[in-house]
Amino acid sequence: ESGNLIAKYSYGDKASITLSADISLGSLQVDGEHAVISNEKVAGHNAQLYIKGDSIRLAWLDENVSRAFSICAVNVTEETVAYIAEAFAQYFD
C-alpha cells in the first residue's frame, strides 16, 4: 500500500483494515485483474470499490483537501468498509 498510513487494525489472522492517505493521484491505481470493480460514492466523492477474493479496497479522491484516500480490508464486509469510509471522509471535510 502506497501513501501515508493513518491507521491499521488487525484482528489476529481473522481480519484487517488499513486506512491510508496520499496526495499522489497515482496511489488510486489498483491492480484490478480478476477483481469485481464498481463505482461508488464516499461522502459525495467518486470512489472505486475493488473486491478480489476476501479483500476489499475502496479508493477515492477528495478534491477539497487534494488528497487521495483508500481503505483496504480483508475478511470485512462491504457495508463495514463503506461505513468506515464515510466516517473517515467526514473527518477531513
MOLIN-V137135 format. One record per helix or strand of 2 or more residues. SS is the DSSP state (~ for helix, > for strand). FROM is the first residue (numbers start at 0). TO is the last residue. If there is no record, write none. Layout:
SS:FROM:TO / SS:FROM:TO
This chain:
>:3:10 / >:14:21 / ~:24:27 / >:35:41 / >:44:51 / >:54:61 / >:66:73 / ~:77:91
